[in-house]
């Protein structure tokens, strides 16, 4: 009996220790399941409808794998944006490309190759809005039944959101992972699992993890893949290159210093070459699509146009083109010019701070994307997905975490209030949403709050002393003094 008693007593502390060790992991599991459940619920109201982004993804996937005739298996309204595009949107056509190649004396083999890329045939209809690699997540939704495509797609994206949480937990901290979950639910409640933006966001985060461990070839390769999913990560090539060059030793013209950049270019060239081989028209279409977009109503330029219209007593008009609601005004050109100037100034100043070792790679990447978001002509709700992991990554080391947590919960909550709540409750239809008194108040407050956060970071880091260590160009030391 004494032996059994001693054995039981010796096992009890071990059991309590095991439970203590398991408790954080159980907490993580609860947080991940809650996050994924809330994100799925936030997108569920628009599932099984034909006008959602995920419904468009289904059209793109079917058109690529089976040709344009396969779109007839879906409701007519679902794929009308492909079969009957808006008159205001002009894409470069295959016939125009063929004539241009003939006019410039290209070899007949190339001309014939382009002429044979009919979208009616399988593997030749590429998305007009997105690069080739987006067909990978679009295709994943086809695994389930056709009617359940949006549900299947949402489940895949929920798994990506869970992967981001685990990555932050493993390579950053539990604080960062929990913050990311909070920001994601607050700001991407209705968009995270209904869009594919989580994928380039996750790839960008992975590239930062590789850079922090000086695995530059992998970092630049992952950054290239992120760019090939959605164009915006290409601007991060500058901060990544600055950090990599500062970390390398030896002469500036040594091949070792430029191998990671070569890897980035090689990955992009290979994928773009494959895309051109499948469809030159589809490869070039996204460039014209984004270049011709007007000012979207949720952007900072739109908020400035609204404020100017109040001061000048000027009316505004709206149109739904390029898949978004846009504002038209005689102030548009001047405000767009101002936004472009702020964009260039903001990027150059951010990169100068990084070059002077005032900020590290993670902070430079975050500021770069934030500057692009706030000065761009378009600010869709899903854009917050691009920066949420980076905000959690950088802000987790701050001593005054509330100065990161509070603003980003507010920015996220305002974004969610705008979409879906104001959009779906405003009377009179989509084109009359900006006439709702709540709309411009919410969008302007969100945009000014985000602008203030960016300016605060720029001013704060401008006053910091430069770090002299090589590691400071890559990791996040110094963020704890915020």
MARTOR-412773 format. One record per atom (N, C-alpha, C): x, y, z; residue in three letters. Coordinates in steps of 0.2 Angstrom, whole numbers, plus 5000, padded with zeros to 4 digits. Example, Ala and Ser with C-alpha at 12.3 -4.5 7.8 and 13.67 -1.06 7.14 Angstrom:
<recs>
506649725039Ala 506249785039Ala 506649845039Ala 506449895035Ser 506849955036Ser 506450005039Ser 
</recs>
This chain:
<recs>
500449945000Unk 500050005000Unk 500450065000Unk 501050065004Unk 501450125004Unk 501750134997Unk 501950084994Unk 502250094987Unk 501750124982Unk 501150094983Unk 500650124978Unk 500450194980Unk 500550214986Unk 500350284988Unk 500950324986Unk 501550304987Unk 502050344984Unk 502050354977Unk 501850304973Unk 501850304966Unk 501350354963Unk 500750354967Unk 500150394965Unk 500350464966Unk 500750474972Unk 500950544974Unk 501450574969Unk 501850524966Unk 502450554962Unk 502150564955Unk 501550534953Unk 501250544946Unk 500850604946Unk 500550624952Unk 500150684952Unk 500450744950Unk 501050764952Unk 501350824950Unk 501450824942Unk 501650764940Unk 501850754933Unk 501150764929Unk 500650744931Unk 499950754928Unk 499750824928Unk 499850854933Unk 499750934934Unk 500150964929Unk 500850944928Unk 501250984924Unk 501050974917Unk 500850914915Unk 500650894908Unk 500050934906Unk 499550944911Unk 498950984910Unk 499151054909Unk 499651084913Unk 499851154912Unk 500151164905Unk 500551114903Unk 500851114896Unk 500351114890Unk 499851074891Unk 499351064886Unk 498851124886Unk 498751164891Unk 498251214892Unk 498351274886Unk 499051294885Unk 499051344880Unk 498851324873Unk 499051254872Unk 498851224865Unk 498151224864Unk 497751204870Unk 497051194870Unk 496751264869Unk 497051314872Unk 496851384871Unk 496951404863Unk 497551384860Unk 497651404853Unk 497051364849Unk 496951304851Unk 496451274847Unk 495751304847Unk 495551324853Unk 494951364854Unk 494951424850Unk 495451464850Unk 495551524846Unk 495451514839Unk 495851464836Unk 495851454829Unk 495151434827Unk 494851384830Unk 494151364829Unk 493651424829Unk 493751464834Unk 493251524835Unk 493351564829Unk 494051584827Unk 494151624822Unk 493851604815Unk 494051544814Unk 493751514807Unk 493051514807Unk 492751494813Unk 491951494813Unk 491651564812Unk 491951614815Unk 491751684814Unk 491851704807Unk 492451684804Unk 492551714797Unk 492051674793Unk 491951614794Unk 491451574789Unk 490751604790Unk 490551614796Unk 489951644797Unk 489851714794Unk 490351754795Unk 490351824792Unk 490251824784Unk 490551764781Unk 490451764774Unk 489851724771Unk 489551684776Unk 488951644774Unk 488351674771Unk 488251744773Unk 487651774771Unk 487651784763Unk 488251784760Unk 488251794753Unk 488451734749Unk 488451674752Unk 488551614749Unk 487951594745Unk 488051554740Unk 487551534735Unk 487251594731Unk 487551644731Unk 487351704727Unk 487751714721Unk 487551734716Unk 487951734709Unk 488351804708Unk 488351844713Unk 488651914712Unk 489251914716Unk 489451864720Unk 490051874725Unk 490651864721Unk 491251874725Unk 491951864722Unk 492051794721Unk 491851754726Unk 491951674725Unk 491551654719Unk 490951674718Unk 490551654712Unk 490951674705Unk 491351724705Unk 491751744699Unk 492351694699Unk 492551674705Unk 493151634704Unk 492951564701Unk 492351544703Unk 492051484699Unk 492051484692Unk 491851544690Unk 491751564682Unk 492451554679Unk 492951584682Unk 493651584680Unk 493951514680Unk 493851484685Unk 494051414685Unk 493751364680Unk 493151374679Unk 492751334674Unk 493051354667Unk 493051414665Unk 493251444659Unk 493951414657Unk 494451414662Unk 495051394661Unk 495151324659Unk 494851284663Unk 494951204663Unk 494551174657Unk 493951204656Unk 493451174651Unk 493351224645Unk 493551284645Unk 493351334640Unk 492751374641Unk 492651424638Unk 492151474639Unk 491451434638Unk 491351394634Unk 490651354633Unk 490451324640Unk 490951304644Unk 490751274651Unk 490351324655Unk 490351384654Unk 490051434658Unk 489251434657Unk 489051394652Unk 488351394651Unk 488051344657Unk 488451304660Unk 488151264665Unk 488051304672Unk 488251364672Unk 488051404678Unk 487551454676Unk 487251484681Unk 486751534680Unk 486951594675Unk 486551614671Unk 486751674666Unk 487051734669Unk 486751754675Unk 487051814678Unk 487651804682Unk 487851744683Unk 488451734687Unk 489051744683Unk 489151734677Unk 489751744673Unk 489651794668Unk 489051834669Unk 488951894664Unk 489551944663Unk 489951944669Unk 490551994669Unk 491051974664Unk 491051904662Unk 491451884657Unk 491151884650Unk 490551854650Unk 490251844643Unk 489951914641Unk 489751954645Unk 489452024644Unk 489752074648Unk 490452094647Unk 490752134651Unk 490552204650Unk 490652254655Unk 490352314655Unk 490652354649Unk 490252404647Unk 490452434641Unk 491052484643Unk 491052504649Unk 491652554651Unk 492352524652Unk 492352454652Unk 492952414653Unk 493252394646Unk 493852414644Unk 494052394638Unk 494752354639Unk 494752294636Unk 495252244637Unk 495652244630Unk 496252224630Unk 496652214624Unk 496352144621Unk 496152144615Unk 495852084612Unk 496452044609Unk 496251974608Unk 496751934604Unk 496851954597Unk 496351974594Unk 496352004587Unk 496852064587Unk 496752104591Unk 497152164591Unk 497952144592Unk 498052094597Unk 498752074598Unk 499052044592Unk 498652004588Unk 498851974582Unk 499052024577Unk 498652074576Unk 498752124571Unk 499352164573Unk 499452184579Unk 500052214582Unk 500652174580Unk 500652114582Unk 501252074580Unk 501452064573Unk 500952064569Unk 501052064562Unk 501352124559Unk 501052184562Unk 501252244560Unk 502052264562Unk 502252234567Unk 502952244570Unk 503352184567Unk 503152144563Unk 503552094560Unk 503852034564Unk 503352014569Unk 503551954573Unk 503551894569Unk 503951844571Unk 503951774567Unk 503251744566Unk 503051714561Unk 502451684560Unk 502251634565Unk 502751604567Unk 502551554573Unk 502251584579Unk 502551644581Unk 502251674587Unk 501551704585Unk 501451734579Unk 500851754577Unk 500351704577Unk 500451644575Unk 500051584574Unk 499851564581Unk 500351564586Unk 500251534593Unk 499751584596Unk 499851644595Unk 499351694599Unk 498651684596Unk 498651674589Unk 497951674586Unk 497551604588Unk 497951554590Unk 497651494591Unk 497451494599Unk 497551544603Unk 497451544610Unk 496651564611Unk 496251524608Unk 495551544609Unk 495251524616Unk 494951574619Unk 494651564626Unk 494051504625Unk 493851494620Unk 493351434619Unk 493651364620Unk 494251364620Unk 494651304621Unk 494951294628Unk 495051234631Unk 495251224637Unk 495951254638Unk 496151284644Unk 496751314646Unk 496951374642Unk 496551414639Unk 496651474636Unk 496251534639Unk 495851524643Unk 495451584646Unk 495751594653Unk 496151644653Unk 496351674660Unk 495951724663Unk 496051734670Unk 495651784673Unk 495851854670Unk 495351904669Unk 495551964667Unk 495752014672Unk 495651994678Unk 495852034684Unk 496452014688Unk 496651944687Unk 497151924691Unk 497651884687Unk 498251874690Unk 498751834687Unk 498551754687Unk 499051724683Unk 498851654682Unk 498851604688Unk 499251624693Unk 499251574699Unk 498651574703Unk 498251624702Unk 497551634706Unk 497151574704Unk 497251544698Unk 496851484696Unk 496951424701Unk 497551424705Unk 497651374710Unk 497051374715Unk 497051424719Unk 496451424724Unk 495751424721Unk 495651454715Unk 495051454711Unk 494851374710Unk 495351334708Unk 495251264706Unk 495051224712Unk 495351244718Unk 495251204724Unk 494451204726Unk 494151254724Unk 493451254725Unk 493051214721Unk 493351184715Unk 492951144711Unk 492951064714Unk 493351054719Unk 493350994722Unk 492650964724Unk 492251014727Unk 491650994729Unk 491151004724Unk 490450984725Unk 489950994720Unk 489851064718Unk 489651074712Unk 489651144709Unk 489251194713Unk 488651164716Unk 488251214719Unk 488551234726Unk 488951194729Unk 489351204735Unk 490051234734Unk 490151264728Unk 490851294727Unk 491051344732Unk 490651394733Unk 490851444738Unk 490951424745Unk 490551364747Unk 490651334754Unk 491351304754Unk 491551264748Unk 492151234748Unk 492751284748Unk 492651334744Unk 493151384744Unk 493251414751Unk 492751434754Unk 492751464761Unk 493151414766Unk 493051354765Unk 493351304770Unk 494151304768Unk 494351304762Unk 495051314760Unk 495351374763Unk 495051434762Unk 495251494765Unk 495351494772Unk 494851464776Unk 494851464783Unk 495451424785Unk 495651374781Unk 496251334783Unk 496851374782Unk 496851424777Unk 497451464776Unk 497451514782Unk 496951544784Unk 496851584790Unk 497151544796Unk 496951484797Unk 497251444803Unk 498051434802Unk 498251424796Unk 498951414795Unk 499351484797Unk 499051544795Unk 499351604797Unk 499451604805Unk 498951594808Unk 498951594815Unk 499551544818Unk 499551484815Unk 500051434817Unk 500751464816Unk 500851494810Unk 501551524808Unk 501751574813Unk 501251624815Unk 501451674819Unk 501551644826Unk 501251594828Unk 501351564835Unk 501951524835Unk 502151494829Unk 502851454829Unk 503451504828Unk 503351554824Unk 503951594822Unk 503951664825Unk 503451684829Unk 503451744832Unk 503251744839Unk 502651744841Unk 502451734848Unk 501651724848Unk 501451694854Unk 500751684855Unk 500351754855Unk 500651804857Unk 500351874857Unk 500251894850Unk 500751884845Unk 500651904838Unk 500051864835Unk 500051794837Unk 499551754834Unk 498851774836Unk 498751784843Unk 498051804845Unk 497851874842Unk 498351924842Unk 498251984839Unk 497951984832Unk 498351934828Unk 498151924821Unk 497351904821Unk 497251854825Unk 496551824825Unk 496051884827Unk 496151924832Unk 495751984833Unk 495652034827Unk 496252044824Unk 496152094819Unk 495852064813Unk 495952004812Unk 495551964806Unk 494851964807Unk 494651944813Unk 493851944814Unk 493552014814Unk 493952064817Unk 493652134817Unk 493652164810Unk 494152154806Unk 494152194799Unk 494052154793Unk 494052084794Unk 493952044788Unk 493451994789Unk 492952004794Unk 492451964796Unk 492051934790Unk 491851984785Unk 491451964779Unk 491851954773Unk 492551954773Unk 492951954767Unk 493451894767Unk 493751884773Unk 494351834773Unk 494251774769Unk 493651734771Unk 493651674768Unk 493251674761Unk 493051734759Unk 492651744753Unk 493051764747Unk 493751784749Unk 494251804744Unk 494851764745Unk 495351774740Unk 495951734740Unk 496551774743Unk 496351834745Unk 496951874748Unk 497351844754Unk 497051794757Unk 497451764762Unk 498051734760Unk 498051704754Unk 498651674751Unk 499251714750Unk 499151774746Unk 499751814746Unk 499951844752Unk 499451854757Unk 499651884763Unk 500051824767Unk 499951764767Unk 500251714770Unk 500951704767Unk 501051704760Unk 501651704757Unk 502151764759Unk 501851824759Unk 502251874762Unk 502551864769Unk 502051844773Unk 502351824780Unk 502851774780Unk 502751724776Unk 503351674775Unk 503951694773Unk 503951744768Unk 504551774765Unk 504951814771Unk 504551844775Unk 504851884781Unk 505151834786Unk 504851784787Unk 505151734792Unk 505851704789Unk 505851694782Unk 506451664779Unk 506951724779Unk 506751784778Unk 507251844778Unk 507551844785Unk 507151844790Unk 507351844797Unk 507951794799Unk 507951734795Unk 508351684796Unk 508951684791Unk 508951744787Unk 509451754782Unk 509451704776Unk 508851674775Unk 508751624770Unk 508451664764Unk 508951704761Unk 508651754756Unk 508451724750Unk 508651674747Unk 508451644741Unk 507651624742Unk 507551584748Unk 506851574749Unk 506451634750Unk 506651684753Unk 506351744755Unk 506051774748Unk 506551784744Unk 506351814737Unk 505951774733Unk 506051704733Unk 505651664729Unk 504851664732Unk 504751664738Unk 504151664741Unk 503851734740Unk 504251784740Unk 503951854738Unk 503751854731Unk 504151824726Unk 503951814719Unk 503251784719Unk 503151724722Unk 502551694722Unk 501951734724Unk 502051774730Unk 501551814732Unk 501351864727Unk 501851894724Unk 501751944718Unk 501351914712Unk 501451854711Unk 501151814705Unk 500451794707Unk 500251804714Unk 499551794716Unk 499151854715Unk 499451904718Unk 499151974718Unk 499752024717Unk 499652074713Unk 500252114711Unk 500552154717Unk 500152174722Unk 500452224727Unk 501052204730Unk 501252134731Unk 501852124735Unk 502552144731Unk 502452164725Unk 503052174721Unk 503352234724Unk 503052284727Unk 503352344730Unk 503752324735Unk 503752264738Unk 504152244744Unk 504852224742Unk 504952224735Unk 505652204733Unk 506152254735Unk 505952314736Unk 506452374738Unk 506652364745Unk 506152354750Unk 506352344757Unk 506752274758Unk 506552224754Unk 506852164755Unk 507552164752Unk 507652204746Unk 508352214743Unk 508752254748Unk 508552304751Unk 508852344756Unk 509152304762Unk 508652264764Unk 508852224770Unk 509352174768Unk 509252144762Unk 509752084760Unk 510452114759Unk 510452174755Unk 511152204754Unk 511452224760Unk 511152244765Unk 511452274771Unk 511752204775Unk 511352154774Unk 511552094778Unk 512152054775Unk 512252064768Unk 512752034764Unk 513452064766Unk 513952024765Unk 514652044766Unk 515052034759Unk 515552074758Unk 515952074752Unk 515752124747Unk 516052124741Unk 516052174736Unk 515252184733Unk 515052244731Unk 514452254729Unk 514252214723Unk 514752204719Unk 514652174712Unk 514652094712Unk 514852064718Unk 514851994719Unk 514251964717Unk 514251904714Unk 513651864712Unk 513251844718Unk 513551834723Unk 513151814729Unk 512651864732Unk 512851924731Unk 512451984733Unk 511751984729Unk 511851964723Unk 511251974718Unk 510851914717Unk 511051854720Unk 510751794718Unk 510051794720Unk 509851814726Unk 509151824728Unk 508651864723Unk 508951914721Unk 508551954716Unk 508451914710Unk 509051884708Unk 508951834702Unk 508451784703Unk 508451754709Unk 507851704710Unk 507151734709Unk 507051794712Unk 506451834711Unk 506251834704Unk 506751864700Unk 506651874693Unk 506451814689Unk 506851754691Unk 506851694687Unk 506151664689Unk 505851664695Unk 505251634696Unk 504651674693Unk 504751744693Unk 504251784689Unk 504251774682Unk 504851764679Unk 504951754672Unk 504651684670Unk 504751634673Unk 504551564672Unk 503751564672Unk 503451594677Unk 502751594678Unk 502351634672Unk 502651694671Unk 502351744666Unk 502451704659Unk 503051674658Unk 503151644651Unk 502551584650Unk 502451544656Unk 501951494655Unk 501251534654Unk 501151584657Unk 500451624656Unk 500451644649Unk 500951674646Unk 500951704639Unk 500851644634Unk 501151584636Unk 501051524632Unk 500351504631Unk 499951514637Unk 499251494637Unk 498851544634Unk 498951614636Unk 498551664633Unk 498851734634Unk 499151764629Unk 499451824629Unk 498851874631Unk 498251874628Unk 497751914630Unk 497551914637Unk 497551854640Unk 497351854647Unk 497951874652Unk 498551864649Unk 499151894653Unk 499151964654Unk 499051994648Unk 499052074648Unk 498452104651Unk 497852074651Unk 497252104653Unk 497252134660Unk 497552104665Unk 497552134672Unk 497952204672Unk 498452214668Unk 498752274667Unk 498352334665Unk 497952324660Unk 497452374658Unk 496852384663Unk 496652324666Unk 496152324670Unk 496252374676Unk 496852374679Unk 496952414685Unk 497152484683Unk 497452494677Unk 497752554675Unk 497152604673Unk 496552574672Unk 496052614669Unk 495452634675Unk 495652604681Unk 495052614686Unk 495052684689Unk 494352704690Unk 494252774693Unk 494352764700Unk 494152824704Unk 494252824711Unk 493652784714Unk 493852734718Unk 493352694722Unk 493052734728Unk 492452724730Unk 492152764735Unk 492452754742Unk 492752704743Unk 492952694750Unk 493752714751Unk 494052744746Unk 494752754747Unk 494852824750Unk 495452844752Unk 495552914755Unk 495452964749Unk 495652954743Unk 495553004738Unk 494753024737Unk 494352964738Unk 493652974738Unk 493353014744Unk 493653004750Unk 493553044756Unk 493653114755Unk 494253134752Unk 494453204750Unk 494053234745Unk 493853194740Unk 493353224735Unk 492653244739Unk 492453194743Unk 491853214747Unk 491853274751Unk 492453284754Unk 492553344759Unk 492553404754Unk 492953404749Unk 492953454744Unk 492253474741Unk 491853424740Unk 491153434737Unk 490753474742Unk 490853454749Unk 490453494754Unk 490753564754Unk 491353574754Unk 491653644754Unk 491453684748Unk 491353654742Unk 491253694736Unk 490553684734Unk 490153644738Unk 489453634736Unk 489353604729Unk 489753554728Unk 489753524722Unk 489453454722Unk 489153434717Unk 488753364717Unk 489253314715Unk 489153254717Unk 489553194715Unk 489153144711Unk 489453104707Unk 489053054703Unk 489452984704Unk 489052934703Unk 489352864705Unk 489152814699Unk 489652764698Unk 489552714693Unk 489852654696Unk 489552594694Unk 489852534696Unk 490152504690Unk 490852504690Unk 491252474685Unk 491852444688Unk 492152404685Unk 492752364687Unk 492652324694Unk 492052304694Unk 491852264700Unk 491752304707Unk 491752374706Unk 491752414712Unk 491352474711Unk 491152514716Unk 490752574716Unk 491252634716Unk 491152674711Unk 491652724710Unk 491352794710Unk 491752844712Unk 491452914712Unk 491752954706Unk 491352994703Unk 491553034698Unk 491453114700Unk 491953154699Unk 491953224701Unk 492553264697Unk 492453324696Unk 492953364693Unk 493553374697Unk 493453354704Unk 494053354708Unk 494453294707Unk 494253244704Unk 494553184704Unk 495353184701Unk 495453224696Unk 496153224693Unk 496553254698Unk 496353314701Unk 496853344706Unk 496953304712Unk 496453274715Unk 496553234721Unk 496953174719Unk 496853144713Unk 497253084711Unk 498053104710Unk 498153164708Unk 498853194708Unk 499153194715Unk 498753224719Unk 498953234726Unk 499153164729Unk 498653114728Unk 498753044731Unk 499453014728Unk 499553034721Unk 500153004718Unk 500753034721Unk 500753094723Unk 501353134726Unk 501453104733Unk 500953094737Unk 500953064743Unk 501252994743Unk 501052954738Unk 501252894737Unk 502052884736Unk 502252924732Unk 502952924730Unk 503352954736Unk 503153004740Unk 503453034745Unk 503452984751Unk 502852954752Unk 502852904758Unk 503252844757Unk 503352814751Unk 503752764749Unk 504452774750Unk 504652834747Unk 505352854747Unk 505652864755Unk 505152894758Unk 505352914765Unk 505352844770Unk 504952804768Unk 504952734772Unk 505652704770Unk 505752694764Unk 506452664762Unk 507052704764Unk 506952764765Unk 507552804768Unk 507652784775Unk 507052784779Unk 507152764786Unk 507452694787Unk 507252644782Unk 507552584782Unk 508352584781Unk 508452624776Unk 509152624774Unk 509652654779Unk 509352704783Unk 509652734789Unk 509652694795Unk 509352634795Unk 509252584800Unk 508852614806Unk 508352654804Unk 507852674809Unk 507252624810Unk 507152584804Unk 506652534805Unk 506952464802Unk 506652414803Unk 506852344801Unk 506452324795Unk 506552264792Unk 506252244786Unk 505552234787Unk 505352204793Unk 504552194794Unk 504252264795Unk 504452314798Unk 504152374799Unk 504152414792Unk 504652404788Unk 504752434782Unk 504252404777Unk 504152344777Unk 503652304773Unk 502952324775Unk 502752334782Unk 502152354784Unk 501952424781Unk 502452474782Unk 502352544780Unk 502252544773Unk 502652504769Unk 502652514762Unk 501952494759Unk 501652434762Unk 500952414760Unk 500452464763Unk 500552494769Unk 500052544771Unk 500052604767Unk 500552634765Unk 500652694761Unk 500252674754Unk 500352624751Unk 500052604745Unk 499252604746Unk 499052574751Unk 498352564753Unk 498052634754Unk 498352674758Unk 498052734759Unk 498052784754Unk 498552784749Unk 498552834744Unk 498252804737Unk 498052744737Unk 497852714731Unk 497152734729Unk 496952724723Unk 496252744720Unk 495752694723Unk 495952634725Unk 495452584727Unk 495652564734Unk 495152554739Unk 495252534745Unk 494652484747Unk 494752424744Unk 494252374745Unk 494252344752Unk 493752314755Unk 493752294762Unk 494352234763Unk 494452194758Unk 494852144759Unk 495652164759Unk 495752224758Unk 496452254758Unk 496752244765Unk 496252244770Unk 496552244777Unk 496852174778Unk 496652124774Unk 496952054774Unk 497752054773Unk 497952104768Unk 498652104766Unk 499052124772Unk 498852164777Unk 499252194782Unk 499152164789Unk 498552134790Unk 498452104797Unk 498952064800Unk 499252014796Unk 499751974799Unk 500452014800Unk 500552064796Unk 501152104797Unk 501052154803Unk 500452184804Unk 500252224810Unk 500352184816Unk 500152114816Unk 500252074822Unk 500952054823Unk 501352044818Unk 502052034818Unk 502452084821Unk 502352144819Unk 502752204821Unk 502452224828Unk 501852234829Unk 501552264835Unk 501652214841Unk 501752154840Unk 501752104846Unk 502352124850Unk 502852154848Unk 503452164852Unk 503452234855Unk 502852274854Unk 502752334857Unk 502652334864Unk 502952374869Unk 502752384876Unk 502052414877Unk 501952464873Unk 501252494873Unk 500852464867Unk 500652394869Unk 500252354864Unk 499552394862Unk 499352424867Unk 498652454866Unk 498652504861Unk 499252534859Unk 499252584854Unk 499252554847Unk 499352484847Unk 499252454841Unk 498552414841Unk 498352384847Unk 497752344847Unk 497152394846Unk 497152444850Unk 496552494849Unk 496452524842Unk 496952554839Unk 496852584833Unk 496652524827Unk 496952464828Unk 496752414823Unk 496052384824Unk 495852374830Unk 495252354831Unk 494752404828Unk 494852464830Unk 494352524827Unk 494352524819Unk 494952514816Unk 495052514809Unk 494652454806Unk 494752404809Unk 494352344807Unk 493652344808Unk 493452374814Unk 492752374815Unk 492352424810Unk 492652484809Unk 492452534804Unk 492352504797Unk 492852464795Unk 492852424789Unk 492252374788Unk 492152344794Unk 491652294794Unk 490952324794Unk 490952384797Unk 490352424797Unk 490152444790Unk 490652464786Unk 490552494780Unk 490352434775Unk 490652384776Unk 490552324772Unk 490552264776Unk 489952224778Unk 489352224773Unk 488852274776Unk 488852294782Unk 488252324785Unk 487952384782Unk 488352434780Unk 488052494777Unk 487852474770Unk 488252434767Unk 488152424760Unk 487452384759Unk 487352344764Unk 486752294763Unk 486152334766Unk 486152384770Unk 485552414774Unk 485452484771Unk 485852514767Unk 485752574764Unk 485152574759Unk 484652614759Unk 484052614755Unk 484252634748Unk 483852604743Unk 483952634736Unk 484352594731Unk 484752544734Unk 485152504729Unk 485852524730Unk 486352494726Unk 487052504727Unk 487252574725Unk 487052594719Unk 487252664717Unk 487052724722Unk 486552704726Unk 486352754731Unk 486752744738Unk 487152694739Unk 487452684745Unk 487852744748Unk 488252784743Unk 488552844746Unk 488152904748Unk 487452894746Unk 487052944749Unk 486752934756Unk 486952874758Unk 486752864765Unk 487252904770Unk 486952944775Unk 487352984779Unk 487952954782Unk 487852884784Unk 488352844788Unk 488952834783Unk 488852824777Unk 489352804773Unk 490052844773Unk 489952904771Unk 490552944770Unk 490852964777Unk 490452964782Unk 490652974789Unk 491152914791Unk 490852854790Unk 491252794792Unk 491852784788Unk 491852794781Unk 492452784777Unk 492952834778Unk 492752904779Unk 493252954781Unk 493552944787Unk 493152924792Unk 493452914799Unk 493952854799Unk 493752804795Unk 494252744795Unk 494852764791Unk 494852804785Unk 495352824782Unk 495852874785Unk 495552924789Unk 495952964793Unk 496252934799Unk 495952884802Unk 496252844807Unk 496852804805Unk 496752774799Unk 497352744796Unk 497952784794Unk 497752844791Unk 498252894789Unk 498652914796Unk 498252934801Unk 498552954807Unk 499052904810Unk 498852834809Unk 499252784812Unk 499952784808Unk 499852784801Unk 500452784797Unk 500952844799Unk 500652904799Unk 501052964801Unk 501352954808Unk 500952924812Unk 501252914819Unk 501852874819Unk 501852824815Unk 502452774814Unk 503052814811Unk 502852844806Unk 503452884802Unk 503752934807Unk 503352974810Unk 503653024815Unk 504052984820Unk 503752934823Unk 504052904829Unk 504752874827Unk 504752834821Unk 505352804819Unk 505852854816Unk 505652914814Unk 506152964812Unk 506552994818Unk 506252984824Unk 506553014830Unk 507052964833Unk 506952904831Unk 507352844834Unk 508052854832Unk 508552824836Unk 509252824834Unk 509352764830Unk 509752764825Unk 509952714820Unk 510252654824Unk 510052594823Unk 510352534825Unk 510952514821Unk 511452494824Unk 512152484821Unk 512252414819Unk 511852364822Unk 511952294821Unk 511652274814Unk 511952224811Unk 511652194805Unk 510952164806Unk 510852134811Unk 510252104813Unk 509652154813Unk 509752214814Unk 509252264815Unk 508952284808Unk 509252264803Unk 508952274796Unk 508452224794Unk 508452174799Unk 507952114797Unk 507452104802Unk 507652094808Unk 507152074813Unk 506852134816Unk 506552134822Unk 506152184824Unk 506352214831Unk 506952224832Unk 507252254838Unk 507052324838Unk 506852354844Unk 506752424844Unk 505952444844Unk 505552394841Unk 504852404841Unk 504552404848Unk 504952374853Unk 504652374860Unk 504652444863Unk 504952494860Unk 504952564863Unk 504252604861Unk 503852574857Unk 503252604855Unk 502752614860Unk 
</recs>
